[in-house]
Amino acid sequence: MARAEGTVEGVRRANLSRVLRLVHEDGPLSRAALTETTGLNRSTVGALVADLVSAGLATEGAPEMHRRVGRPSPSVAAAADVVAIAVNPEVDALTVAAIGLDRAIVCRERIELAGLLTPHEATALTAEVIERWRTGVLASHRIVGIGIAVPGLVRSADGLVRRAPHLDWTDAPLRDDLAQATGLPTAIDNDATLGALAESRYGAGRGVADLIYVNGGASGIGGGLVIGGHLVRGAGGYAGELGQNRPGIAQPADRRSGAQGTLEDEVSRSRLLAVVGLHSADEPTLEEAIRTSGSVEVAAEVERQRRILATALANAVNVLNPSTVILGGFLATILDQDAEALQSAVREQAMAMNVEDLHLRAADLGPDRLLVGAAEIAFDALLTDPLDTLPDALPDAG
């Protein structure tokens, strides 16, 4: 049933969406807090909560016994057994996770790869994991859909992966293929865009209206933009490809990839892996290897990448004037090695007014950020109209 805007039923559905989003994004809230936040009266909030509980989308816990005078107010939480599947294909691994509507990660699997996987292999591997989970760890859960964070250009109009250069994918219908293979609604977007979404809602960018998120992963560097509080995707969905810019390199000895090298050619996870002597590693392993290394060569490579990254960030800051730049993946490791050095180098190269209140921050969500973002787009339809997009086997919410 489609929402009837402007009708009593339409208002009810909009209010259900509002309440469910609040407990999904903010965590458990008392009925009193929901009443205060929404501006609705207590009886209306009670009825909305009852509908969500009946639909299996929320639970009520023990009343809060502190901070308020008068009758205690029950605590309302998003249902933990309603989950989205988050998928992140990369050049070295395929990661699949189930994330609850309460935002807890129920389970996660990282499948190490010997070579590049094709879109067909990504579909088959993901479908196999989901099918195994459906009869195992997720047997008592309800799956609402799949969200995919892909390191490539994703066309907004139809979800087609136009180009994922490091995976060597061109015009891959991964979204539609995975939906057909699993029977689940599937959404897809660029990985860095989803990192920006996740950090903006739950991480280092929460409450920040204007930010740049820059993701450093196995497939290079991507970016996501939040401007005026809104995620920016661009005309076709390709905004934020900061890794494809060609920053000026002041010291010729810093150049490694030729005169036309892009940012991601020069500031590179694979170069960091090589200098610490690793063939492959997840983010925590690489960060630990760099942090604990006493090697002069490792320190020099981190410093070289920091200098080039600073120039690229200064260019972006001059164009977009954000208040915050968030760095994820191995870029967060470069920041953490000497945050003051990176901040100073950006300030030296950017317009003075543009960096007056600029903050550089590491992503708060760590290696979970892309999975959290992917889950968010999988949950979006449910959160927009809870009663029109109920998962299979949920009771009739009337």
C-alpha positions as CSV (number, residue, x, y, z in Angstrom):
1,M,0.0,0.0,0.0
2,A,1.5,3.3,-1.1
3,R,1.5,6.2,1.4
4,A,-1.4,8.6,0.9
5,E,0.3,12.0,1.4
6,G,-1.9,14.5,3.3
7,T,-4.4,11.9,4.5
8,V,-4.8,10.7,8.1
9,E,-3.2,7.4,7.0
10,G,-0.4,9.3,5.3
11,V,0.3,11.4,8.5
12,R,0.3,8.2,10.6
13,R,2.9,6.5,8.3
14,A,5.1,9.6,8.3
15,N,5.0,9.6,12.1
16,L,5.8,5.9,12.2
17,S,8.8,6.6,10.0
18,R,9.9,9.5,12.2
19,V,9.8,7.4,15.4
20,L,11.5,4.4,13.9
21,R,14.3,6.6,12.5
22,L,14.8,8.2,15.8
23,V,15.3,4.9,17.7
24,H,17.4,3.5,14.7
25,E,19.7,6.5,14.5
26,D,19.8,7.6,18.2
27,G,19.5,4.2,19.9
28,P,17.0,3.3,22.7
29,L,14.8,6.3,23.7
30,S,12.1,6.6,26.3
31,R,8.5,7.3,25.3
32,A,8.9,10.6,27.1
33,A,12.0,11.5,25.0
34,L,10.2,10.5,21.8
35,T,7.3,12.8,22.8
36,E,9.6,15.7,23.5
37,T,11.6,15.2,20.3
38,T,8.7,14.7,17.9
39,G,6.3,17.3,19.5
40,L,3.5,14.7,19.3
41,N,1.3,14.1,22.3
42,R,1.9,11.2,24.6
43,S,-1.0,9.1,23.5
44,T,-0.1,9.5,19.8
45,V,3.5,8.4,20.6
46,G,2.2,5.4,22.6
47,A,0.0,4.3,19.7
48,L,2.9,4.7,17.2
49,V,5.2,2.7,19.4
50,A,2.5,0.0,19.8
51,D,2.2,-0.3,16.0
52,L,6.0,-0.6,15.6
53,V,6.2,-3.2,18.3
54,S,3.3,-5.1,16.8
55,A,5.0,-5.0,13.4
56,G,8.2,-6.5,14.9
57,L,10.2,-3.4,14.2
58,A,10.7,-2.1,17.8
59,T,10.8,-3.4,21.3
60,E,10.0,-1.9,24.7
61,G,12.2,-2.4,27.6
62,A,12.2,-1.6,31.3
63,P,11.2,2.0,32.2
64,E,13.8,4.5,32.9
65,M,13.9,4.9,36.7
66,H,16.0,8.1,36.8
67,R,16.2,11.7,35.5
68,R,12.4,12.3,35.6
69,V,9.8,13.0,38.2
70,G,6.6,11.1,37.9
71,R,5.6,7.9,36.2
72,P,8.6,6.1,34.6
73,S,8.7,5.9,30.8
74,P,9.4,2.7,28.9
75,S,12.5,2.5,26.7
76,V,11.9,2.0,23.0
77,A,14.5,0.3,20.8
78,A,14.8,-0.7,17.2
79,A,14.4,-4.4,16.7
80,A,17.7,-6.3,16.9
81,D,16.3,-9.3,14.8
82,V,15.5,-7.2,11.8
83,V,18.7,-7.0,9.7
84,A,20.3,-5.7,6.5
85,I,23.1,-7.5,4.7
86,A,26.0,-5.2,3.9
87,V,28.5,-6.1,1.2
88,N,31.9,-4.6,0.3
89,P,33.8,-6.2,-2.6
90,E,37.4,-5.2,-2.8
91,V,40.5,-6.2,-4.7
92,D,41.8,-8.4,-1.9
93,A,38.6,-9.6,-0.1
94,L,34.9,-9.7,-0.1
95,T,33.3,-8.7,3.2
96,V,29.7,-9.5,4.1
97,A,28.0,-8.5,7.3
98,A,24.5,-8.6,8.8
99,I,23.7,-5.4,10.7
100,G,20.6,-5.1,12.9
101,L,18.1,-2.3,12.8
102,D,19.5,-1.5,16.2
103,R,22.9,-1.0,14.4
104,A,24.6,-3.9,16.1
105,I,26.7,-6.1,13.8
106,V,25.3,-9.6,14.2
107,C,27.8,-11.4,12.1
108,R,30.6,-10.7,9.6
109,E,32.7,-12.7,7.2
110,R,35.8,-11.6,5.2
111,I,36.6,-13.8,2.3
112,E,40.2,-13.4,1.3
113,L,40.8,-13.5,-2.5
114,A,43.7,-14.8,-4.5
115,G,42.9,-12.6,-7.5
116,L,40.3,-10.1,-8.7
117,L,36.7,-11.4,-8.5
118,T,34.3,-10.9,-11.3
119,P,30.8,-9.4,-10.7
120,H,29.4,-12.9,-11.2
121,E,31.7,-14.3,-8.6
122,A,30.8,-11.5,-6.2
123,T,27.1,-12.3,-6.7
124,A,27.6,-16.0,-6.2
125,L,29.8,-15.7,-3.1
126,T,27.5,-13.2,-1.4
127,A,24.4,-15.3,-2.2
128,E,26.1,-18.4,-0.8
129,V,27.0,-16.5,2.5
130,I,23.4,-15.2,2.8
131,E,21.9,-18.6,2.2
132,R,24.2,-20.2,4.8
133,W,23.3,-17.5,7.3
134,R,19.6,-17.9,6.7
135,T,19.7,-21.4,8.0
136,G,22.3,-20.7,10.6
137,V,23.1,-17.6,12.5
138,L,20.2,-15.6,11.0
139,A,17.6,-18.3,11.3
140,S,15.6,-16.3,13.8
141,H,16.2,-12.9,12.1
142,R,14.4,-11.2,9.3
143,I,16.4,-9.8,6.4
144,V,15.0,-6.6,4.9
145,G,17.5,-6.2,2.0
146,I,21.1,-5.9,0.8
147,G,23.3,-2.8,0.6
148,I,26.5,-2.9,-1.5
149,A,29.4,-0.5,-1.1
150,V,31.4,-0.8,-4.3
151,P,34.8,0.9,-5.0
152,G,33.7,2.4,-8.3
153,L,31.4,4.7,-10.2
154,V,27.7,3.8,-9.7
155,R,25.1,5.4,-11.8
156,S,22.3,6.8,-9.7
157,A,19.5,6.2,-12.2
158,D,19.7,2.4,-12.2
159,G,22.5,1.2,-9.9
160,L,24.8,0.1,-12.7
161,V,28.5,-0.1,-11.8
162,R,29.8,1.9,-14.7
163,R,33.4,1.5,-13.9
164,A,35.3,-0.1,-10.9
165,P,38.9,0.3,-12.3
166,H,40.7,-1.6,-9.6
167,L,38.3,-4.5,-9.9
168,D,38.3,-4.2,-13.7
169,W,34.5,-4.0,-13.8
170,T,32.7,-2.1,-16.6
171,D,28.9,-1.8,-16.8
172,A,28.3,-4.5,-14.1
173,P,24.6,-4.9,-13.1
174,L,25.7,-6.2,-9.6
175,R,22.6,-4.7,-7.8
176,D,20.1,-6.4,-10.1
177,D,22.0,-9.7,-10.3
178,L,22.3,-10.0,-6.5
179,A,18.6,-9.1,-6.1
180,Q,17.7,-11.9,-8.5
181,A,20.0,-14.4,-6.9
182,T,18.8,-13.8,-3.4
183,G,15.2,-12.6,-3.8
184,L,16.0,-9.6,-1.6
185,P,15.6,-5.9,-2.4
186,T,19.1,-4.6,-3.1
187,A,20.7,-1.1,-3.1
188,I,24.1,0.0,-4.2
189,D,26.4,3.0,-4.1
190,N,30.0,4.1,-4.2
191,D,31.9,3.0,-1.1
192,A,33.3,6.4,-0.2
193,T,29.9,8.0,-0.6
194,L,28.5,5.4,1.9
195,G,31.5,6.1,4.2
196,A,30.5,9.7,4.2
197,L,26.9,8.8,4.9
198,A,27.9,6.6,7.9
199,E,30.4,9.0,9.4
200,S,27.9,11.9,9.0
201,R,25.1,10.0,10.8
202,Y,27.1,8.1,13.4
203,G,30.7,9.0,13.4
204,A,33.2,11.9,13.3
205,G,30.8,14.0,11.2
206,R,27.7,13.7,13.3
207,G,26.1,17.2,13.5
208,V,28.5,18.6,10.9
209,A,26.8,20.3,8.0
210,D,29.7,20.6,5.6
211,L,32.3,17.9,5.4
212,I,34.6,16.0,3.1
213,Y,35.1,12.3,3.7
214,V,38.2,10.7,2.0
215,N,38.4,6.9,2.0
216,G,41.7,5.0,1.5
217,G,41.2,1.4,0.7
218,A,42.6,-1.5,-1.3
219,S,41.0,-0.1,-4.4
220,G,42.5,3.4,-4.0
221,I,41.1,6.6,-2.8
222,G,37.5,7.9,-3.1
223,G,35.6,10.7,-1.6
224,G,32.2,11.6,-0.3
225,L,30.7,15.0,0.3
226,V,28.1,16.4,2.7
227,I,27.3,20.0,1.9
228,G,24.6,21.9,3.8
229,G,23.7,18.7,5.6
230,H,23.0,16.8,2.4
231,L,24.9,14.0,0.8
232,V,26.1,15.1,-2.6
233,R,26.1,12.5,-5.4
234,G,26.3,14.7,-8.5
235,A,24.3,14.6,-11.7
236,G,25.1,11.0,-12.5
237,G,26.1,9.8,-9.0
238,Y,29.9,10.2,-9.5
239,A,30.7,13.1,-7.3
240,G,33.7,12.9,-4.9
241,E,36.3,11.1,-6.9
242,L,39.2,12.9,-5.2
243,G,41.6,10.0,-5.8
244,Q,41.5,10.8,-9.5
245,N,42.8,14.4,-9.0
246,R,46.4,15.1,-9.9
247,P,47.9,17.1,-7.0
248,G,51.0,19.2,-7.5
249,I,54.1,17.6,-6.0
250,A,56.5,20.2,-4.7
251,Q,59.5,17.8,-4.2
252,P,60.3,15.9,-7.4
253,A,61.9,13.1,-5.4
254,D,58.4,12.4,-3.9
255,R,56.9,11.3,-7.3
256,R,56.6,7.6,-7.8
257,S,54.2,7.1,-10.7
258,G,55.2,9.5,-13.5
259,A,54.3,13.0,-14.4
260,Q,50.5,12.3,-14.7
261,G,50.1,10.3,-11.6
262,T,46.8,10.7,-9.7
263,L,46.5,11.1,-6.0
264,E,45.7,7.4,-5.5
265,D,48.8,6.4,-7.5
266,E,51.0,8.3,-5.1
267,V,49.2,7.9,-1.8
268,S,48.7,4.2,-1.9
269,R,47.8,1.4,0.5
270,S,49.8,-1.0,-1.6
271,R,53.0,1.1,-1.2
272,L,52.5,1.1,2.6
273,L,52.0,-2.7,2.6
274,A,55.1,-3.2,0.6
275,V,57.3,-1.0,2.8
276,V,56.1,-2.9,6.0
277,G,56.6,-6.2,4.2
278,L,53.0,-7.4,4.0
279,H,51.3,-8.8,0.9
280,S,47.8,-8.3,2.2
281,A,46.2,-7.1,5.5
282,D,43.0,-5.7,6.9
283,E,43.0,-2.1,8.2
284,P,43.8,-2.9,11.9
285,T,46.7,-5.1,10.8
286,L,48.3,-2.5,8.5
287,E,47.8,0.2,11.1
288,E,49.5,-1.9,13.8
289,A,52.4,-2.7,11.4
290,I,53.0,1.0,10.7
291,R,52.6,2.1,14.3
292,T,55.0,-0.4,15.7
293,S,57.6,-0.2,13.0
294,G,61.0,1.3,13.8
295,S,62.0,1.3,10.2
296,V,63.4,4.5,8.7
297,E,62.0,3.4,5.3
298,V,58.4,3.1,6.7
299,A,58.6,6.5,8.4
300,A,59.9,8.1,5.2
301,E,57.1,6.6,3.1
302,V,54.4,7.7,5.5
303,E,55.9,11.3,5.5
304,R,56.1,11.3,1.7
305,Q,52.4,10.2,1.4
306,R,51.5,12.8,4.0
307,R,53.0,15.6,2.0
308,I,51.1,14.7,-1.2
309,L,47.9,14.1,0.7
310,A,48.1,17.5,2.3
311,T,48.3,19.2,-1.1
312,A,45.2,17.3,-2.3
313,L,43.3,18.1,0.8
314,A,44.2,21.8,0.6
315,N,42.9,21.9,-3.0
316,A,39.6,20.3,-1.9
317,V,39.3,22.6,1.1
318,N,39.8,25.7,-1.2
319,V,37.0,24.5,-3.5
320,L,34.4,23.3,-0.9
321,N,35.2,25.1,2.3
322,P,34.2,22.3,4.7
323,S,34.4,22.6,8.5
324,T,35.6,19.0,8.8
325,V,37.7,16.6,6.7
326,I,37.3,13.0,7.8
327,L,39.9,10.4,6.7
328,G,39.1,6.7,6.6
329,G,41.1,3.5,6.0
330,F,44.9,3.9,5.6
331,L,44.5,7.6,5.3
332,A,43.3,7.7,8.9
333,T,46.6,5.8,9.8
334,I,48.6,8.5,8.0
335,L,46.7,11.2,10.0
336,D,47.2,9.3,13.3
337,Q,51.0,9.0,12.8
338,D,51.3,12.8,13.1
339,A,48.0,14.7,13.0
340,E,49.6,18.1,13.7
341,A,52.0,17.7,10.7
342,L,49.2,16.9,8.3
343,Q,47.0,19.7,9.7
344,S,49.8,22.2,9.4
345,A,50.7,21.2,5.8
346,V,47.0,21.6,4.8
347,R,46.9,25.0,6.4
348,E,50.1,26.2,4.7
349,Q,48.7,25.4,1.2
350,A,45.0,26.4,1.6
351,M,43.5,29.8,1.7
352,A,43.7,31.2,5.2
353,M,40.0,31.9,5.6
354,N,39.1,28.4,4.4
355,V,41.1,26.8,7.2
356,E,40.3,29.1,10.1
357,D,37.9,26.5,11.7
358,L,39.0,23.4,9.8
359,H,39.2,20.1,11.6
360,L,40.9,17.0,10.4
361,R,39.6,13.8,12.0
362,A,40.0,10.1,11.7
363,A,36.8,8.2,10.9
364,D,35.2,7.1,14.2
365,L,33.6,4.0,12.8
366,G,36.9,2.4,11.7
367,P,36.7,-0.6,9.5
368,D,32.9,-0.8,10.0
369,R,32.2,2.5,8.2
370,L,31.5,1.2,4.7
371,L,29.4,-1.7,6.0
372,V,27.4,0.7,8.2
373,G,26.8,2.9,5.2
374,A,25.8,0.0,3.0
375,A,23.3,-1.2,5.7
376,E,21.8,2.3,5.8
377,I,20.8,2.3,2.1
378,A,19.4,-1.2,2.6
379,F,17.2,0.0,5.5
380,D,16.1,3.2,3.8
381,A,12.9,1.9,2.3
382,L,11.8,0.4,5.6
383,L,12.6,3.5,7.5
384,T,10.8,5.7,5.0
385,D,7.6,3.7,5.2
386,P,7.7,1.0,7.9
387,L,4.3,-0.5,7.1
388,D,4.6,-0.6,3.4
389,T,8.0,-2.4,3.3
390,L,7.7,-5.0,6.0
391,P,10.0,-8.0,5.7
392,D,8.5,-11.4,5.0
393,A,7.0,-13.2,8.0
394,L,6.4,-10.1,10.0
395,P,2.9,-10.0,11.5
396,D,0.2,-7.9,10.0
397,A,0.5,-4.4,11.4
398,G,-2.9,-3.4,10.3
